[in-house]
Amino acid sequence: MDAIVWAIAKDGTILLSEGSGLAHFGLKPGQSVGLNALEIYPPGSASYDEAVRVLQGESVNTDGMDGKDYWIRFQEPLRDERGDVTALIAASICVTKNAHDTLQAKALHAAVGELPVVIWAMERDGTCTLSSGGGLRDLGVESREMIGANLFHMYRDRPDFAESMQRALGGEQFSMETRIGDQQWRNHFIPVLSTWGDKVERIYAAAENVTERANQERSLREQLELIQRQQAAIISLSSPIIEVWSGVLVVPLIGELEAGRAEALLEQLLEHVCRRQSSAVILDLTGVDVVEPATAEHLFKILRSVELVGCKGLVSGIRPSVAKIMVELGIELSTLVTYPTLAEALRRWINRRAPSSPLLR
């Protein structure tokens, strides 16, 4: 192996120095035996500090670059019958050939440890074999609590967990969201088949803490619902439907009649007409200053719709400026029954419906 094995006595004397890895440092096996490592290692260097820590009784496992090579080091204290440290024994393995993959794996592991996710794996019998990720902190559990535990037993009070595991063990790869306490989690399940492909051996899964996103979406939905209620209230206030006489509805229009407002008004108006069995609807345009082609189309659509349910559609209060615009736009007016004012429209329609009443003349 491209490795080094060495031992250092309590006073720093090198007792053992073997391995082909010594060649990286221009040394031969046994060449350093008898020398004092604490004198060879520069004070404050990683090698000096690690040797002191191990000789004080601490196990030290490290890895890192030394020159152009990547090394993994394992150092353990040796004790006598009374438990006193008498020396250290160590091994260092050069893994430069695999350094790229090793560093990538370490970087990935470090990243997973900081992200709000949990990466885990479960054998078919429920045994947890992998548990990692910063999301464990959100759940209030340690990785060591999960490894070796039976997840079916641990989550026996969660029927949704058992149901999800049955789906995954059946070979289905899927994602789903679940609530754990006051947190929202999104789980991605990946079943792994046996060598022969006849059954699922284990399940890999990634759980992402999406509580913040879920709260934002809920807040956004609530805001949209509030805006929609406000818009409905504004439409209702800007286009009230008033029954001014038995069977006669008046809709005073104010401002622009855009598509959304027109659809809402038409729906409410038809419901009023049918429920009250109205005979006439008067659209009063006194509060309308500008008419666009789309506005005129909406007006015609409303008038045609009410007449299809047996109700007469009338228009009142067209201002001279609006009439001029409608003519310039080439809007067809011949089919409209119009009156100069709302009062005139009411008087004409009521007299027409009840000509014998002196009160209506």
ROMARKOL-943611 format. One record per residue (C-alpha): x, y, z; residue in one letter; residue number from 1. Coordinates in pm, whole numbers, plus 32768, in hexadecimal, padded with zeros to 4 digits. Example, Ala and Ser with C-alpha at 12.3 -4.5 7.8 and 13.67 -1.06 7.14 Angstrom:
REM ROMARKOL-943611
<site <84CE,7E3E,830C>,a,1>,
<site <8557,7F96,82CA>,s,2>,
//
This chain:
REM ROMARKOL-943611
<site <8000,8000,8000>,m,1>,
<site <8065,8167,7FCA>,d,2>,
<site <8065,81A0,8140>,a,3>,
<site <8136,81E6,8277>,i,4>,
<site <8121,8144,83CF>,v,5>,
<site <81DB,81E9,84EE>,w,6>,
<site <81EE,81EE,8669>,a,7>,
<site <826B,82FD,8754>,i,8>,
<site <82C1,82D4,88C4>,a,9>,
<site <8240,83BB,89D4>,k,10>,
<site <8381,8489,89C8>,d,11>,
<site <8368,84B0,884D>,g,12>,
<site <845D,839F,87E6>,t,13>,
<site <83FF,82FC,869B>,i,14>,
<site <83E4,8185,86DD>,l,15>,
<site <835D,8114,858C>,l,16>,
<site <8362,81A5,842D>,s,17>,
<site <82FE,80B7,8316>,e,18>,
<site <8244,80B7,81CA>,g,19>,
<site <8278,8108,805E>,s,20>,
<site <81CC,8257,8092>,g,21>,
<site <830C,82DD,8134>,l,22>,
<site <8396,8309,7FD5>,a,23>,
<site <82AF,8436,7FA8>,h,24>,
<site <8386,84E8,80AE>,f,25>,
<site <84D6,8467,8032>,g,26>,
<site <84F6,8371,8154>,l,27>,
<site <853E,81FD,816E>,k,28>,
<site <8498,8109,825F>,p,29>,
<site <853C,811A,83B6>,g,30>,
<site <860A,824E,835D>,q,31>,
<site <8562,832B,8463>,s,32>,
<site <855F,822D,8580>,v,33>,
<site <8610,82B8,86B4>,g,34>,
<site <85DA,8422,8655>,l,35>,
<site <84F3,8503,8721>,n,36>,
<site <83B6,855C,8661>,a,37>,
<site <836E,8686,8743>,l,38>,
<site <84BC,8717,86D7>,e,39>,
<site <848B,86C0,8567>,i,40>,
<site <8329,874B,854E>,y,41>,
<site <8327,88C9,854F>,p,42>,
<site <826D,8950,8683>,p,43>,
<site <8112,89C7,861A>,g,44>,
<site <8104,88E1,84EE>,s,45>,
<site <7FDF,87F0,84C2>,a,46>,
<site <80C3,86C2,84F1>,s,47>,
<site <8153,874D,8637>,y,48>,
<site <7FFD,87AD,86C4>,d,49>,
<site <7F60,865D,8667>,e,50>,
<site <807F,8599,8706>,a,51>,
<site <805E,865D,884A>,v,52>,
<site <7EE5,8628,8855>,r,53>,
<site <7F03,84B1,881E>,v,54>,
<site <8018,848E,8922>,l,55>,
<site <7F2B,853D,8A12>,q,56>,
<site <7E2A,842C,89D6>,g,57>,
<site <7D56,84A9,88B4>,e,58>,
<site <7D02,83E2,8779>,s,59>,
<site <7D3F,84B6,8645>,v,60>,
<site <7CC4,8463,84E7>,n,61>,
<site <7D0A,8569,83DC>,t,62>,
<site <7D33,8590,8267>,d,63>,
<site <7DC1,8697,8181>,g,64>,
<site <7EC2,86F8,807F>,m,65>,
<site <8035,86D4,80C5>,d,66>,
<site <80EB,876C,7F9F>,g,67>,
<site <8042,86DA,7E6C>,k,68>,
<site <7FC1,85A5,7F1D>,d,69>,
<site <7E80,8564,7FD9>,y,70>,
<site <7EA4,849D,811F>,w,71>,
<site <7DB8,8401,821B>,i,72>,
<site <7E51,83D9,837A>,r,73>,
<site <7DE1,8305,84A1>,f,74>,
<site <7E98,8339,85EF>,q,75>,
<site <7E4C,8285,8735>,e,76>,
<site <7EEE,8295,8890>,p,77>,
<site <7F85,8156,8925>,l,78>,
<site <7F50,8121,8A9D>,r,79>,
<site <7FEB,8042,8BA8>,d,80>,
<site <7F32,7F6D,8CA6>,e,81>,
<site <7EE5,80A2,8D7A>,r,82>,
<site <7E53,815B,8C50>,g,83>,
<site <7F74,8252,8C2D>,d,84>,
<site <7FD8,82B5,8ACC>,v,85>,
<site <8130,822A,8A77>,t,86>,
<site <813B,8264,8900>,a,87>,
<site <8070,829D,87C9>,l,88>,
<site <8042,81C1,869A>,i,89>,
<site <7FD1,824E,854E>,a,90>,
<site <7F8E,81FC,83E5>,a,91>,
<site <7F7F,82E7,82BE>,s,92>,
<site <7EF6,827F,8169>,i,93>,
<site <7F38,833F,8029>,c,94>,
<site <7DF5,8353,7F5F>,v,95>,
<site <7E65,844E,7E5A>,t,96>,
<site <7DE0,8375,7D3E>,k,97>,
<site <7C86,8387,7DD7>,n,98>,
<site <7CAD,84E7,7E63>,a,99>,
<site <7BBE,8587,7D6B>,h,100>,
<site <7AA4,8495,7DB9>,d,101>,
<site <7AEF,84A1,7F2E>,t,102>,
<site <7AED,861D,7F39>,l,103>,
<site <79AD,8629,7E6D>,q,104>,
<site <7909,8532,7F5C>,a,105>,
<site <7979,85FF,8087>,k,106>,
<site <78FC,8741,7FE9>,a,107>,
<site <77AE,869F,7F9B>,l,108>,
<site <7792,8616,80FC>,h,109>,
<site <77E5,876D,818C>,a,110>,
<site <76E3,8815,80A9>,a,111>,
<site <75D4,871A,8109>,v,112>,
<site <7629,875D,8274>,g,113>,
<site <75D4,88CD,8248>,e,114>,
<site <74A3,88B3,8168>,l,115>,
<site <7342,8891,81F9>,p,116>,
<site <7328,872D,8173>,v,117>,
<site <733D,85CC,81F9>,v,118>,
<site <73D6,84B7,8125>,i,119>,
<site <737E,8360,81AA>,w,120>,
<site <7367,81F3,814B>,a,121>,
<site <729B,80D1,81D2>,m,122>,
<site <72BB,7F5C,81A0>,e,123>,
<site <7189,7E8D,814B>,r,124>,
<site <715D,7E28,82BA>,d,125>,
<site <7154,7F96,8325>,g,126>,
<site <72BD,7FBA,839E>,t,127>,
<site <734C,8117,8363>,c,128>,
<site <74A6,80FE,82C2>,t,129>,
<site <74E0,826A,8263>,l,130>,
<site <747C,83AF,830B>,s,131>,
<site <7524,84F8,82B8>,s,132>,
<site <74D7,8666,8276>,g,133>,
<site <749C,87B1,8320>,g,134>,
<site <7328,876B,8326>,g,135>,
<site <7360,867E,844B>,l,136>,
<site <7391,87B2,8523>,r,137>,
<site <7237,882F,84C0>,d,138>,
<site <71A8,86E0,852D>,l,139>,
<site <726A,86E8,8674>,g,140>,
<site <7318,8599,863A>,v,141>,
<site <7481,8528,8617>,e,142>,
<site <7500,844D,84FB>,s,143>,
<site <7578,8347,85F4>,r,144>,
<site <7416,832A,867D>,e,145>,
<site <739A,82B9,8529>,m,146>,
<site <74AA,81CB,84B2>,i,147>,
<site <7446,8067,850A>,g,148>,
<site <72ED,80CE,8583>,a,149>,
<site <71B5,802B,84F5>,n,150>,
<site <70F2,8140,844A>,l,151>,
<site <6FAE,8077,8442>,f,152>,
<site <6FBF,8066,85BE>,h,153>,
<site <7036,81CD,85E7>,m,154>,
<site <6F15,8255,8515>,y,155>,
<site <6E0F,8157,8577>,r,156>,
<site <6D23,8276,85D5>,d,157>,
<site <6D39,8308,8474>,r,158>,
<site <6C53,8242,8388>,p,159>,
<site <6CC2,8323,8269>,d,160>,
<site <6E2A,82AA,8295>,f,161>,
<site <6DC4,813C,8282>,a,162>,
<site <6CEF,8187,814E>,e,163>,
<site <6E0F,823A,80A0>,s,164>,
<site <6F01,811E,80F0>,m,165>,
<site <6E11,801E,8060>,q,166>,
<site <6E03,80E5,7F1D>,r,167>,
<site <6F7F,80FF,7F0C>,a,168>,
<site <6FB3,7F8F,7F66>,l,169>,
<site <6EC0,7F3F,7E4F>,g,170>,
<site <6FB6,7FE0,7D5C>,g,171>,
<site <6F15,8137,7D31>,e,172>,
<site <6FF3,826A,7D1B>,q,173>,
<site <6F31,839C,7D8A>,f,174>,
<site <6F30,84E4,7E4B>,s,175>,
<site <6E3D,8560,7F4F>,m,176>,
<site <6E19,8664,8060>,e,177>,
<site <6DC9,8623,81CB>,t,178>,
<site <6DA4,86E9,830B>,r,179>,
<site <6E88,86A2,8435>,i,180>,
<site <6E24,877C,8559>,g,181>,
<site <6E1D,88E1,84DB>,d,182>,
<site <6F08,8892,83B9>,q,183>,
<site <6EBC,8835,8251>,q,184>,
<site <6F9F,8732,81AB>,w,185>,
<site <6FB6,86BB,8043>,r,186>,
<site <702E,8554,8021>,n,187>,
<site <70C1,84AD,7EEC>,h,188>,
<site <70C7,832F,7EF8>,f,189>,
<site <71A9,825C,7E18>,i,190>,
<site <7188,80DF,7E32>,p,191>,
<site <72BD,800A,7DE5>,v,192>,
<site <7282,7EB3,7D4C>,l,193>,
<site <7344,7D76,7DA0>,s,194>,
<site <744D,7CEB,7CB4>,t,195>,
<site <7348,7C15,7C07>,w,196>,
<site <7250,7D34,7BFA>,g,197>,
<site <713D,7C68,7C9C>,d,198>,
<site <7105,7D3A,7DD6>,k,199>,
<site <7164,7E7F,7E80>,v,200>,
<site <728D,7E50,7F6A>,e,201>,
<site <729F,7FAC,7FFE>,r,202>,
<site <7213,810A,7FDF>,i,203>,
<site <72DB,8246,7FB1>,y,204>,
<site <722B,838A,8005>,a,205>,
<site <7269,84FF,8017>,a,206>,
<site <7191,85D7,80F7>,a,207>,
<site <7190,8750,80C3>,e,208>,
<site <7113,8848,81C4>,n,209>,
<site <7023,8923,80FC>,v,210>,
<site <6F7A,89CB,8225>,t,211>,
<site <6FE5,8B28,81BB>,e,212>,
<site <6F6E,8AF1,8056>,r,213>,
<site <6E23,8A5C,80D0>,a,214>,
<site <6DEC,8B84,81BB>,n,215>,
<site <6E37,8C77,809F>,q,216>,
<site <6D45,8BC3,7FB6>,e,217>,
<site <6C37,8BC3,80C1>,r,218>,
<site <6C71,8D36,8102>,s,219>,
<site <6C63,8D79,7F8B>,l,220>,
<site <6B1D,8CB6,7F68>,r,221>,
<site <6A87,8D79,8089>,e,222>,
<site <6AF4,8EC2,7FEA>,q,223>,
<site <6A64,8E5B,7E98>,l,224>,
<site <691C,8DF6,7F3C>,e,225>,
<site <6912,8F45,7FF0>,l,226>,
<site <6958,8FFD,7EAA>,i,227>,
<site <6846,8F37,7DFA>,q,228>,
<site <674F,8F89,7F10>,r,229>,
<site <67B3,90F6,7EFD>,q,230>,
<site <678E,90F5,7D83>,q,231>,
<site <6637,9055,7DA2>,a,232>,
<site <65D5,915D,7EA1>,a,233>,
<site <6654,9274,7DBF>,i,234>,
<site <6598,91E5,7C95>,i,235>,
<site <6460,91C6,7D69>,s,236>,
<site <6481,932F,7DE0>,l,237>,
<site <64DC,93BC,7C8B>,s,238>,
<site <63C3,92FF,7BDC>,s,239>,
<site <62A8,92D8,7CD8>,p,240>,
<site <616A,922A,7C65>,i,241>,
<site <603F,92E8,7CEC>,i,242>,
<site <5ED0,928D,7CCD>,e,243>,
<site <5E2D,93E4,7CAB>,v,244>,
<site <5CD5,9362,7C50>,w,245>,
<site <5C26,9216,7C4C>,s,246>,
<site <5CD4,9153,7B39>,g,247>,
<site <5DBD,9273,7ADA>,v,248>,
<site <5F34,925C,7B23>,l,249>,
<site <6025,937E,7AFE>,v,250>,
<site <619E,9350,7ADC>,v,251>,
<site <625A,949D,7AF6>,p,252>,
<site <63AF,946C,7A52>,l,253>,
<site <64DA,9536,7AC7>,i,254>,
<site <6630,9534,7A23>,g,255>,
<site <66BE,9437,792C>,e,256>,
<site <6602,92F3,78EA>,l,257>,
<site <6722,91FD,78B8>,e,258>,
<site <66F8,908A,786F>,a,259>,
<site <6712,9006,79D4>,g,260>,
<site <661F,9105,7A5C>,r,261>,
<site <652F,90CB,7939>,a,262>,
<site <652A,8F50,7974>,e,263>,
<site <64EB,8F7B,7AE7>,a,264>,
<site <63D8,907B,7AA7>,l,265>,
<site <6330,8F9D,79A2>,l,266>,
<site <632F,8E71,7A8B>,e,267>,
<site <6299,8F39,7BAB>,q,268>,
<site <61A0,8FE9,7AC7>,l,269>,
<site <611A,8EA7,7A2E>,l,270>,
<site <60F3,8E12,7B89>,e,271>,
<site <602A,8F45,7BF9>,h,272>,
<site <5F54,8F44,7AC0>,v,273>,
<site <5EF8,8DD5,7AE1>,c,274>,
<site <5EC1,8DDF,7C57>,r,275>,
<site <5DE9,8F19,7C51>,r,276>,
<site <5D48,8ECE,7AFE>,q,277>,
<site <5DA2,902F,7A8E>,s,278>,
<site <5D07,90C2,7956>,s,279>,
<site <5E0C,91D0,790F>,a,280>,
<site <5F78,9223,7951>,v,281>,
<site <5FF6,9387,7924>,i,282>,
<site <616C,93B7,78F7>,l,283>,
<site <61B1,951D,795F>,d,284>,
<site <62EF,95AE,78C2>,l,285>,
<site <62E4,9700,796E>,t,286>,
<site <642A,96AF,7A25>,g,287>,
<site <64E1,9637,78EC>,v,288>,
<site <65C9,9738,784B>,d,289>,
<site <667D,9661,7749>,v,290>,
<site <6606,953D,7675>,v,291>,
<site <66F7,944F,75C9>,e,292>,
<site <668E,934C,74C6>,p,293>,
<site <66BC,923B,75CD>,a,294>,
<site <65DA,92FB,76BD>,t,295>,
<site <64C9,9315,75B7>,a,296>,
<site <64E7,91A1,7570>,e,297>,
<site <64BB,9155,76E2>,h,298>,
<site <6384,9233,76EE>,l,299>,
<site <62EB,9182,75C3>,f,300>,
<site <633B,902F,765A>,k,301>,
<site <628D,908D,779F>,i,302>,
<site <615A,9114,76E9>,l,303>,
<site <6141,8FE0,7606>,r,304>,
<site <6163,8EF6,772D>,s,305>,
<site <6050,8F93,77FE>,v,306>,
<site <5F66,8F96,76D2>,e,307>,
<site <5FA4,8E21,769A>,l,308>,
<site <5F0C,8DE1,77F1>,v,309>,
<site <5DD9,8EAF,779C>,g,310>,
<site <5E3E,9001,7828>,c,311>,
<site <5E4D,914A,7767>,k,312>,
<site <5F9F,91F9,775D>,g,313>,
<site <5FA7,9377,775D>,l,314>,
<site <60BF,9479,7764>,v,315>,
<site <60B0,95D3,7801>,s,316>,
<site <6195,96F9,7846>,g,317>,
<site <627A,96E8,7715>,i,318>,
<site <6343,9829,7727>,r,319>,
<site <6379,98F7,75E9>,p,320>,
<site <64F0,98B6,75F6>,s,321>,
<site <64B3,9740,7617>,v,322>,
<site <63B1,9747,74FB>,a,323>,
<site <64AD,97FA,741E>,k,324>,
<site <65BA,96F6,7468>,i,325>,
<site <64C9,95D8,7424>,m,326>,
<site <646E,966C,72D3>,v,327>,
<site <65DC,96A8,727A>,e,328>,
<site <662E,953F,72D7>,l,329>,
<site <6516,94C7,71F6>,g,330>,
<site <645F,9417,7310>,i,331>,
<site <6307,939D,72A1>,e,332>,
<site <61FD,945D,7365>,l,333>,
<site <60C1,940C,72A4>,s,334>,
<site <6073,92DB,737A>,t,335>,
<site <6091,939B,74C2>,l,336>,
<site <5F61,942A,7573>,v,337>,
<site <5FEF,9567,760E>,t,338>,
<site <5F71,9683,76E9>,y,339>,
<site <601D,97CB,773F>,p,340>,
<site <5FFA,979D,78B6>,t,341>,
<site <5FAF,968B,79AF>,l,342>,
<site <5E78,9748,7A1F>,a,343>,
<site <5DF4,9752,78BB>,e,344>,
<site <5E38,95DF,7888>,a,345>,
<site <5D7D,958B,79C8>,l,346>,
<site <5C58,966C,7975>,r,347>,
<site <5C33,95E1,7815>,r,348>,
<site <5C4F,9477,787C>,w,349>,
<site <5B67,9491,79A7>,i,350>,
<site <5A61,9551,78DE>,n,351>,
<site <5A7A,944A,77D0>,r,352>,
<site <5A40,9334,78C8>,r,353>,
<site <5926,93E1,7985>,a,354>,
<site <588C,94F7,78A7>,p,355>,
<site <5747,950C,7965>,s,356>,
<site <57DF,957C,7AAF>,s,357>,
<site <57C3,96FC,7ADD>,p,358>,
<site <58E8,96EF,7BCF>,l,359>,
<site <59D0,9686,7AB7>,l,360>,
<site <5979,979E,79C1>,r,361>,
//
